[in-house]
């Protein structure tokens, strides 16, 4: 099962707060699915992405993730057999910054 999910599931983006909350719920559901389906051999892959090159994010400045880049990230993650992958510069930046200082990132996102 491949779950395409905004990296803002991991850290709320107040400008798109409801969207971030919905994505966080999707992440929670994916974690549940991973636990429930693992005994049957089903793997769950979450691919976290930054703002997409779509109409929804047209007002957001670059960098954005193109649909082709997201598809390539999915293929790469499936080949690597990982459970979580990150697509695009923003997603990777948030992943790294969460590992270092999540509260600093939270304050910056709010600011």
VEXLOZA-289786 format. One record per residue: residue in one letter; residue number from 1; x, y, z of N, C-alpha, C in turn. Coordinates in steps of 0.05 Angstrom, whole numbers, plus 32768, in hexadecimal, padded with zeros to 4 digits. Layout:
BEGIN
+------+-----+------+------+------+------+------+------+------+------+------+
| code | pos |  n.X |  n.Y |  n.Z | ca.X | ca.Y | ca.Z |  c.X |  c.Y |  c.Z |
+------+-----+------+------+------+------+------+------+------+------+------+
|    A | NUM |    X |    Y |    Z |    X |    Y |    Z |    X |    Y |    Z |
...
+------+-----+------+------+------+------+------+------+------+------+------+
This chain:
BEGIN
+------+-----+------+------+------+------+------+------+------+------+------+
| code | pos |  n.X |  n.Y |  n.Z | ca.X | ca.Y | ca.Z |  c.X |  c.Y |  c.Z |
+------+-----+------+------+------+------+------+------+------+------+------+
|    X |   1 | 8011 | 7FE9 | 8000 | 8000 | 8000 | 8000 | 8012 | 8018 | 8000 |
|    X |   2 | 800E | 802A | 7FED | 801E | 8043 | 7FEB | 800C | 805A | 7FF4 |
|    X |   3 | 8015 | 8069 | 8008 | 8007 | 8080 | 8012 | 8017 | 8099 | 800B |
|    X |   4 | 800C | 80AA | 7FFA | 8018 | 80C3 | 7FF3 | 800E | 80D8 | 8007 |
|    X |   5 | 8020 | 80E4 | 8016 | 8018 | 80F4 | 802C | 802A | 810D | 802F |
|    X |   6 | 801E | 8123 | 8034 | 802D | 813B | 8038 | 8040 | 8139 | 8050 |
|    X |   7 | 8057 | 8144 | 804D | 806A | 8144 | 8064 | 805E | 8154 | 807B |
|    X |   8 | 804B | 8165 | 8075 | 803E | 8174 | 808A | 802B | 8163 | 809C |
|    X |   9 | 802A | 814A | 8096 | 801E | 8137 | 80A9 | 8030 | 8134 | 80C2 |
|    X |  10 | 8049 | 813A | 80BE | 805D | 8137 | 80D4 | 8060 | 8152 | 80E3 |
|    X |  11 | 805B | 8168 | 80D6 | 805E | 8182 | 80E2 | 8049 | 8195 | 80D5 |
|    X |  12 | 8037 | 819E | 80E5 | 8021 | 81AF | 80DB | 802B | 81C8 | 80CD |
|    X |  13 | 801F | 81CE | 80B7 | 8025 | 81E6 | 80A7 | 800C | 81F8 | 80AB |
|    X |  14 | 800D | 820B | 80BE | 7FF5 | 821B | 80C5 | 7FE7 | 8228 | 80AD |
|    X |  15 | 7FF6 | 8230 | 8099 | 7FE9 | 823C | 8081 | 7FD5 | 8228 | 8074 |
|    X |  16 | 7FDB | 820E | 8077 | 7FC9 | 81F9 | 806D | 7FC3 | 81E6 | 8085 |
|    X |  17 | 7FB9 | 81F2 | 809B | 7FB6 | 81E2 | 80B3 | 7FA3 | 81CB | 80B1 |
|    X |  18 | 7F8C | 81CF | 80A5 | 7F78 | 81B9 | 80A3 | 7F83 | 81A3 | 8091 |
|    X |  19 | 7F91 | 81AB | 807C | 7F9E | 8197 | 806A | 7FB3 | 8187 | 807A |
|    X |  20 | 7FC4 | 8195 | 808A | 7FD8 | 8187 | 809A | 7FCB | 8173 | 80AD |
|    X |  21 | 7FB5 | 817C | 80BA | 7FA8 | 816A | 80CD | 7F9C | 8151 | 80BF |
|    X |  22 | 7F91 | 8155 | 80A8 | 7F87 | 813F | 8099 | 7F9D | 812B | 8091 |
|    X |  23 | 7FB3 | 8136 | 8089 | 7FCA | 8125 | 8081 | 7FD5 | 8116 | 809A |
|    X |  24 | 7FD4 | 8123 | 80B1 | 7FDD | 8116 | 80CA | 7FCA | 80FE | 80D0 |
|    X |  25 | 7FB0 | 8101 | 80CB | 7F9D | 80EB | 80CF | 7FA3 | 80D5 | 80BB |
|    X |  26 | 7FAA | 80DC | 80A3 | 7FB2 | 80C7 | 808F | 7FCB | 80B8 | 8098 |
|    X |  27 | 7FDE | 80C6 | 80A3 | 7FF6 | 80B9 | 80AE | 7FEE | 80A5 | 80C4 |
|    X |  28 | 7FDD | 80AE | 80D6 | 7FD5 | 809C | 80EC | 7FC7 | 8083 | 80E1 |
|    X |  29 | 7FB6 | 8087 | 80CD | 7FA8 | 8070 | 80C1 | 7FBC | 805D | 80B4 |
|    X |  30 | 7FD1 | 8068 | 80A7 | 7FE5 | 8058 | 809A | 7FF5 | 8048 | 80AE |
|    X |  31 | 7FFB | 8054 | 80C5 | 800A | 8046 | 80DA | 7FF9 | 802F | 80E5 |
|    X |  32 | 7FDF | 8033 | 80E7 | 7FCD | 801E | 80F0 | 7FCC | 8008 | 80DB |
|    X |  33 | 7FC9 | 800F | 80C2 | 7FC9 | 7FFC | 80AC | 7FE2 | 7FEB | 80AC |
|    X |  34 | 7FF9 | 7FF8 | 80B0 | 8013 | 7FEA | 80AF | 8013 | 7FD4 | 80C5 |
|    X |  35 | 800A | 7FDB | 80DC | 8009 | 7FC7 | 80F2 | 7FF5 | 7FB1 | 80ED |
|    X |  36 | 7FDE | 7FB8 | 80E3 | 7FC9 | 7FA4 | 80DE | 7FCE | 7F92 | 80C6 |
|    X |  37 | 7FDB | 7F9D | 80B1 | 7FDF | 7F8D | 8099 | 7FFA | 7F7F | 8098 |
|    X |  38 | 800C | 7F86 | 80A9 | 8027 | 7F79 | 80A9 | 8025 | 7F5A | 80AB |
|    X |  39 | 8014 | 7F4F | 80BD | 8013 | 7F32 | 80BF | 800B | 7F24 | 80A4 |
|    X |  40 | 7FFC | 7F32 | 8093 | 7FF4 | 7F27 | 807A | 8008 | 7F2C | 8063 |
|    X |  41 | 801E | 7F39 | 806A | 8033 | 7F3E | 8056 | 8030 | 7F58 | 8046 |
|    X |  42 | 801C | 7F68 | 804E | 8018 | 7F81 | 8040 | 802A | 7F96 | 804C |
|    X |  43 | 8039 | 7FA4 | 803B | 804A | 7FBA | 8044 | 803D | 7FD5 | 803E |
|    X |  44 | 8041 | 7FE8 | 8050 | 8036 | 8002 | 804D | 804E | 8016 | 804A |
|    X |  45 | 804D | 8025 | 8034 | 8062 | 8039 | 802E | 8056 | 8054 | 8030 |
|    X |  46 | 8061 | 8066 | 8040 | 8059 | 8082 | 8041 | 806E | 8091 | 8031 |
|    X |  47 | 8066 | 80A1 | 801E | 8078 | 80B3 | 800F | 806F | 80CF | 8016 |
|    X |  48 | 8080 | 80DC | 8026 | 807A | 80F8 | 802F | 8085 | 810B | 801A |
|    X |  49 | 8075 | 811E | 8012 | 807D | 8132 | 7FFE | 8078 | 814E | 8008 |
|    X |  50 | 8087 | 8161 | 7FFC | 8082 | 817D | 8001 | 806C | 8187 | 7FEE |
|    X |  51 | 8069 | 81A2 | 7FEC | 8054 | 81AD | 7FDB | 8057 | 81A2 | 7FBE |
|    X |  52 | 8041 | 819A | 7FB3 | 8040 | 818F | 7F98 | 803C | 81A5 | 7F83 |
|    X |  53 | 8046 | 819F | 7F6C | 8042 | 81B1 | 7F55 | 8025 | 81AB | 7F4A |
|    X |  54 | 8012 | 81B6 | 7F5A | 7FF5 | 81B3 | 7F53 | 7FE7 | 81CD | 7F57 |
|    X |  55 | 7FCE | 81CE | 7F4F | 7FBE | 81E7 | 7F52 | 7FBB | 81EE | 7F70 |
|    X |  56 | 7FB8 | 81D9 | 7F81 | 7FB3 | 81DE | 7F9D | 7FCA | 81EF | 7FAA |
|    X |  57 | 7FE2 | 81EA | 7FA1 | 7FFA | 81F8 | 7FAC | 8005 | 820E | 7F9A |
|    X |  58 | 7FF4 | 8218 | 7F88 | 7FFE | 822C | 7F75 | 8009 | 8245 | 7F82 |
|    X |  59 | 8000 | 824D | 7F99 | 8009 | 8265 | 7FA7 | 8022 | 8260 | 7FB7 |
|    X |  60 | 802A | 8247 | 7FBA | 8042 | 8241 | 7FCA | 805B | 8243 | 7FB8 |
|    X |  61 | 806F | 8251 | 7FC2 | 8088 | 8254 | 7FB2 | 8097 | 823A | 7FB0 |
|    X |  62 | 80A8 | 8238 | 7F9B | 80B8 | 8220 | 7F98 | 80CB | 821C | 7FB0 |
|    X |  63 | 80D6 | 8205 | 7FB4 | 80D4 | 81EE | 7FA2 | 80BB | 81DE | 7FA7 |
|    X |  64 | 80B2 | 81D2 | 7F91 | 809A | 81C0 | 7F92 | 80A2 | 81A5 | 7F86 |
|    X |  65 | 8092 | 8191 | 7F8D | 8096 | 8176 | 7F83 | 8084 | 8172 | 7F6A |
|    X |  66 | 8090 | 816A | 7F55 | 8080 | 8164 | 7F3D | 8074 | 8148 | 7F40 |
|    X |  67 | 805E | 8143 | 7F32 | 8053 | 8128 | 7F33 | 8067 | 8112 | 7F2A |
|    X |  68 | 8078 | 8118 | 7F17 | 808C | 8105 | 7F0E | 80A0 | 80FF | 7F23 |
|    X |  69 | 80A9 | 8114 | 7F32 | 80BC | 8110 | 7F48 | 80B0 | 8100 | 7F5E |
|    X |  70 | 8096 | 8104 | 7F64 | 8089 | 80F4 | 7F78 | 8087 | 80D7 | 7F6F |
|    X |  71 | 8080 | 80D2 | 7F57 | 807E | 80B7 | 7F4C | 809A | 80A9 | 7F4E |
|    X |  72 | 80AF | 80B8 | 7F47 | 80CA | 80AC | 7F48 | 80D1 | 80A6 | 7F65 |
|    X |  73 | 80C9 | 80B7 | 7F78 | 80CF | 80B1 | 7F94 | 80C1 | 8098 | 7F9D |
|    X |  74 | 80A8 | 8094 | 7F94 | 8099 | 807C | 7F9B | 80A8 | 8063 | 7F91 |
|    X |  75 | 80AF | 8064 | 7F77 | 80BD | 804D | 7F6B | 80D7 | 8047 | 7F7A |
|    X |  76 | 80E7 | 805C | 7F80 | 8100 | 8058 | 7F8E | 80FB | 804C | 7FAA |
|    X |  77 | 80E7 | 8055 | 7FB8 | 80E1 | 804B | 7FD3 | 80D8 | 802E | 7FD1 |
|    X |  78 | 80C8 | 8027 | 7FBE | 80BF | 800B | 7FBB | 80D7 | 7FF9 | 7FB5 |
|    X |  79 | 80E9 | 8002 | 7FA4 | 8101 | 7FF2 | 7F9E | 8113 | 7FEE | 7FB7 |
|    X |  80 | 8114 | 8003 | 7FC7 | 8125 | 8002 | 7FDF | 8118 | 7FF3 | 7FF6 |
|    X |  81 | 80FE | 7FEF | 7FF4 | 80EF | 7FE0 | 8009 | 80EC | 7FEF | 8023 |
|    X |  82 | 80ED | 800A | 8022 | 80EA | 801A | 803B | 80CD | 801E | 8042 |
|    X |  83 | 80C8 | 8026 | 805A | 80AC | 802B | 8063 | 80A5 | 8049 | 8061 |
|    X |  84 | 80B8 | 805A | 8063 | 80B4 | 8077 | 8060 | 80C9 | 8083 | 804D |
|    X |  85 | 80C0 | 8095 | 803C | 80D2 | 80A2 | 8029 | 80C9 | 80BF | 8027 |
|    X |  86 | 80DC | 80D0 | 801E | 80D7 | 80ED | 801C | 80DD | 80F6 | 8000 |
|    X |  87 | 80CA | 8105 | 7FF4 | 80CD | 810F | 7FD9 | 80CE | 812D | 7FD9 |
|    X |  88 | 80E4 | 8138 | 7FCE | 80E6 | 8155 | 7FCB | 80F6 | 8162 | 7FE1 |
|    X |  89 | 8100 | 8179 | 7FDA | 8112 | 8188 | 7FEC | 8105 | 8190 | 8006 |
|    X |  90 | 80EC | 8199 | 8005 | 80DE | 81A1 | 801E | 80D9 | 8189 | 8030 |
|    X |  91 | 80D0 | 8173 | 8025 | 80CC | 815B | 8036 | 80E5 | 8152 | 8043 |
|    X |  92 | 80FB | 8152 | 8034 | 8115 | 8149 | 803F | 811E | 815D | 8054 |
|    X |  93 | 811A | 8177 | 8050 | 8122 | 818B | 8063 | 8113 | 8187 | 807D |
|    X |  94 | 80F9 | 8183 | 807B | 80E8 | 8180 | 8093 | 80F0 | 8166 | 80A2 |
|    X |  95 | 80F5 | 8151 | 8093 | 80FE | 8138 | 80A0 | 8117 | 813C | 80B0 |
|    X |  96 | 812B | 814A | 80A4 | 8144 | 814F | 80B2 | 8141 | 8161 | 80CA |
|    X |  97 | 8131 | 8176 | 80C7 | 812D | 8189 | 80DD | 811C | 817D | 80F4 |
|    X |  98 | 810A | 816C | 80EE | 80FB | 815E | 8103 | 810D | 814D | 8114 |
|    X |  99 | 8121 | 8141 | 8107 | 8134 | 812F | 8116 | 8146 | 8140 | 8128 |
|    X | 100 | 814B | 8159 | 8122 | 815D | 8169 | 8131 | 814F | 8179 | 8147 |
|    X | 101 | 8139 | 8187 | 8140 | 812C | 8198 | 8153 | 810E | 819D | 814B |
|    X | 102 | 80FC | 818B | 8152 | 80E1 | 818E | 8149 | 80D3 | 81A7 | 8153 |
|    X | 103 | 80D9 | 81B0 | 816B | 80CC | 81C7 | 8176 | 80D5 | 81E1 | 8167 |
|    X | 104 | 80EE | 81E2 | 815F | 80F7 | 81F9 | 8150 | 80E8 | 81FA | 8135 |
|    X | 105 | 80E5 | 81E3 | 8128 | 80D7 | 81E1 | 810F | 80B9 | 81E9 | 8113 |
|    X | 106 | 80AD | 81E0 | 8128 | 8091 | 81E7 | 812E | 808E | 8206 | 8130 |
|    X | 107 | 80A0 | 8212 | 813F | 809F | 822F | 8142 | 80A3 | 823E | 8127 |
|    X | 108 | 80B5 | 8234 | 8117 | 80BA | 8240 | 80FD | 80A2 | 823D | 80EB |
|    X | 109 | 8096 | 8226 | 80EB | 807F | 8222 | 80D9 | 8068 | 8234 | 80E1 |
|    X | 110 | 8065 | 823A | 80FB | 8050 | 824C | 8104 | 8055 | 8269 | 80FF |
|    X | 111 | 806F | 8270 | 80F9 | 8076 | 828B | 80F8 | 8075 | 8299 | 80DF |
+------+-----+------+------+------+------+------+------+------+------+------+
